C-alpha cells in the first residue's frame, strides 16, 4: 500500500469518526425537534389543554390499505385525559387526487366528530387543485366538527355530485378525493374504535 493510499485511508477513518461523533451528539436534539414539530401539527387540530398524555409516545401502527389509501403502515396517535380517550390522529392518503396521492392529517374526537383535516403533501395543480392546502384557501377548515351523521351519509360528496362540500372552479377531482378519503377514515374509526383507542402502550424512541 502506497503512502497516498495510507493518507486516504487515514482521512476516511477520521471522517467516519467525525460523522459518528456528530450523530451521537445531535440525535437526541433532532429527535426532540421532530417530536415538537409533530406535536405542533397535532395541536392545530386539538389544543394541548384538551389532553394530558404524551401523544407522540401513545401510538400504534396500522395497515389497512382499503381504508387508509396506502399499502404502507400508518401511525395513529392517541390523545387522552385522565386516561380517557380524547382524540386520535392519523395520516391516511387520498389515492385518487388529480395529480397523484394526497397525504392528509386527520384528527377525530372520541365521539366520532372531526377535530380537523389538513393536507400534508400533494402534487395538485397550482391555482386549481391546491385550494385544498390551508395556505391557499380555508376550504379544508370546513371539515372541523363534521361527522358521519353531519352531513348525512349520502351528502359526503362535493356539491357537483349532489353532496354538501364545495368544489373548486375547474378542479372537482381534488376536493372529491379529499372528501372521500376523510369519510372513509371516519368509517374506519367507527368500525375499529375499540382497537384504536385501546389502552396506551409506551413506545420508546423518536416519533415515526
C-alpha positions as CSV (number, residue, x, y, z in Angstrom):
1,X,0.0,0.0,0.0
2,X,1.5,3.3,-1.1
3,X,1.8,6.5,1.0
4,X,-1.1,8.1,-0.9
5,X,-3.4,5.2,-0.1
6,X,-2.5,5.3,3.5
7,X,-3.2,9.0,3.7
8,X,-6.6,8.5,2.1
9,X,-7.4,5.6,4.4
10,X,-6.5,7.8,7.4
11,X,-8.8,10.6,6.2
12,X,-11.6,8.1,5.7
13,X,-11.2,6.8,9.3
14,X,-11.1,10.4,10.7
15,X,-14.1,11.4,8.6
16,X,-16.2,8.4,9.7
17,X,-15.3,9.1,13.3
18,X,-16.4,12.7,13.0
19,X,-19.7,11.7,11.4
20,X,-20.4,9.2,14.1
21,X,-19.5,11.7,16.8
22,X,-21.7,14.4,15.3
23,X,-24.7,12.0,15.0
24,X,-24.2,10.8,18.6
25,X,-24.1,14.3,20.0
26,X,-27.1,15.6,18.0
27,X,-29.5,12.6,17.7
28,X,-31.4,13.5,20.9
29,X,-31.8,17.1,19.8
30,X,-33.0,16.0,16.4
31,X,-35.5,13.6,17.9
32,X,-36.9,16.2,20.3
33,X,-37.2,18.7,17.4
34,X,-39.1,16.1,15.4
35,X,-41.4,15.4,18.4
36,X,-42.0,19.1,18.9
37,X,-42.9,19.7,15.3
38,X,-45.3,16.7,15.3
39,X,-47.0,17.9,18.5
40,X,-47.3,21.4,17.0
41,X,-49.1,19.9,14.0
42,X,-51.4,17.9,16.1
43,X,-52.2,20.8,18.4
44,X,-53.5,22.7,15.4
45,X,-56.4,20.2,15.4
46,X,-56.8,19.5,19.1
47,X,-55.5,22.2,21.6
48,X,-52.9,20.9,24.0
49,X,-55.1,21.7,27.0
50,X,-57.6,19.1,25.9
51,X,-55.3,16.2,26.8
52,X,-52.7,15.4,29.4
53,X,-50.7,12.4,27.9
54,X,-47.6,12.5,25.6
55,X,-49.4,11.9,22.3
56,X,-46.3,11.2,20.3
57,X,-45.5,8.3,22.6
58,X,-49.0,6.9,22.7
59,X,-49.1,5.4,19.2
60,X,-49.9,2.3,17.2
61,X,-49.1,1.2,13.6
62,X,-52.0,0.0,11.5
63,X,-52.0,-1.4,8.0
64,X,-55.4,-1.1,6.2
65,X,-54.9,-0.2,2.5
66,X,-58.6,-0.2,1.7
67,X,-59.3,2.3,4.5
68,X,-56.2,4.4,4.6
69,X,-55.3,4.6,0.9
70,X,-51.8,3.3,1.2
71,X,-50.1,-0.1,1.5
72,X,-47.7,1.3,4.0
73,X,-48.3,1.2,7.8
74,X,-49.9,4.4,9.1
75,X,-49.2,5.6,12.6
76,X,-52.1,6.5,14.8
77,X,-51.5,8.9,17.7
78,X,-53.9,8.9,20.7
79,X,-54.7,11.9,22.9
80,X,-56.1,11.1,26.4
81,X,-57.1,13.0,29.5
82,X,-57.0,11.2,32.9
83,X,-56.6,8.0,30.9
84,X,-59.8,8.5,28.9
85,X,-59.7,8.8,25.1
86,X,-60.0,12.3,23.7
87,X,-59.0,12.1,20.1
88,X,-56.8,10.3,17.6
89,X,-54.7,11.4,14.7
90,X,-53.5,9.6,11.6
91,X,-52.1,10.4,8.2
92,X,-54.2,8.5,5.6
93,X,-53.8,9.0,1.9
94,X,-56.4,10.2,-0.7
95,X,-55.0,8.0,-3.5
96,X,-57.1,9.5,-6.3
97,X,-56.1,13.1,-6.5
98,X,-55.8,14.7,-9.9
99,X,-52.0,14.6,-10.0
100,X,-51.4,11.8,-7.6
101,X,-51.9,10.8,-4.0
102,X,-52.7,13.4,-1.4
103,X,-51.4,12.8,2.1
104,X,-53.7,14.0,4.9
105,X,-53.5,14.6,8.6
106,X,-56.9,13.8,10.2
107,X,-57.9,14.3,13.8
108,X,-61.0,12.6,15.1
109,X,-62.5,13.1,18.6
110,X,-63.6,10.2,20.6
111,X,-67.3,11.0,19.9
112,X,-66.6,10.4,16.2
113,X,-66.6,14.1,15.1
114,X,-63.7,15.6,13.2
115,X,-61.2,17.7,15.0
116,X,-60.0,18.8,11.6
117,X,-58.2,17.8,8.4
118,X,-55.0,19.2,6.9
119,X,-53.1,18.4,3.8
120,X,-49.5,17.4,4.4
121,X,-48.4,16.7,0.9
122,X,-49.8,16.9,-2.6
123,X,-48.9,17.5,-6.3
124,X,-52.2,19.1,-7.4
125,X,-52.2,21.9,-10.0
126,X,-51.2,25.3,-8.6
127,X,-54.0,27.7,-8.8
128,X,-56.6,25.0,-9.2
129,X,-56.4,21.8,-7.0
130,X,-54.0,23.3,-4.5
131,X,-57.0,25.1,-2.8
132,X,-57.1,22.1,-0.5
133,X,-53.9,23.5,1.1
134,X,-54.7,25.6,4.1
135,X,-52.1,28.1,2.9
136,X,-54.1,28.6,-0.3
137,X,-57.7,28.7,0.9
138,X,-59.8,28.0,4.0
139,X,-61.6,25.1,2.3
140,X,-60.0,22.4,4.3
141,X,-61.1,24.1,7.6
142,X,-64.7,23.3,6.9
143,X,-64.2,19.7,8.0
144,X,-63.9,20.5,11.7
145,X,-67.0,19.4,13.6
146,X,-68.3,17.2,10.8
147,X,-69.1,13.5,11.4
148,X,-70.6,10.6,9.6
149,X,-74.0,12.0,10.5
150,X,-73.2,15.6,9.8
151,X,-73.8,16.0,7.0
152,X,-76.0,12.9,6.4
153,X,-74.1,9.9,5.0
154,X,-75.2,10.4,1.3
155,X,-74.1,14.0,1.4
156,X,-70.4,13.2,1.9
157,X,-69.7,14.3,-1.6
158,X,-68.9,17.6,-3.4
159,X,-71.9,19.7,-4.4
160,X,-71.4,18.8,-8.1
161,X,-72.1,15.2,-7.1
162,X,-75.1,16.2,-5.0
163,X,-73.3,16.4,-1.7
164,X,-72.6,19.1,0.9
165,X,-69.0,20.0,0.2
166,X,-67.8,22.8,-2.1
167,X,-65.6,22.1,-5.0
168,X,-63.2,24.4,-6.8
169,X,-63.9,26.0,-10.1
170,X,-62.3,23.8,-12.7
171,X,-61.0,21.3,-10.2
172,X,-63.6,18.9,-8.8
173,X,-61.4,15.8,-8.7
174,X,-59.1,17.1,-6.0
175,X,-61.7,18.1,-3.4
176,X,-63.7,15.0,-4.3
177,X,-60.7,12.8,-3.4
178,X,-60.2,14.6,0.0
179,X,-63.9,14.3,0.9
180,X,-63.9,10.6,0.0
181,X,-60.7,9.8,2.0
182,X,-61.9,11.7,5.0
183,X,-65.3,9.9,5.0
184,X,-63.6,6.6,4.6
185,X,-61.3,7.3,7.5
186,X,-64.2,8.2,9.7
187,X,-65.9,4.9,8.8
188,X,-62.7,3.1,9.7
189,X,-62.5,4.8,13.1
190,X,-66.1,3.9,13.7
191,X,-65.6,0.2,13.0
192,X,-62.2,0.0,14.8
193,X,-62.9,2.4,17.6
194,X,-62.1,-0.2,20.4
195,X,-58.8,-1.2,18.9
196,X,-57.7,2.4,18.0
197,X,-58.5,3.8,21.5
198,X,-57.1,0.7,23.3
199,X,-55.1,1.4,26.5
200,X,-51.7,3.0,25.7
201,X,-48.5,1.2,25.1
202,X,-45.5,3.3,25.7
203,X,-43.1,3.3,22.7
204,X,-39.5,4.4,23.2
205,X,-37.6,6.3,20.5
206,X,-38.4,9.2,18.2
207,X,-41.8,9.5,16.5
208,X,-42.1,7.8,13.2
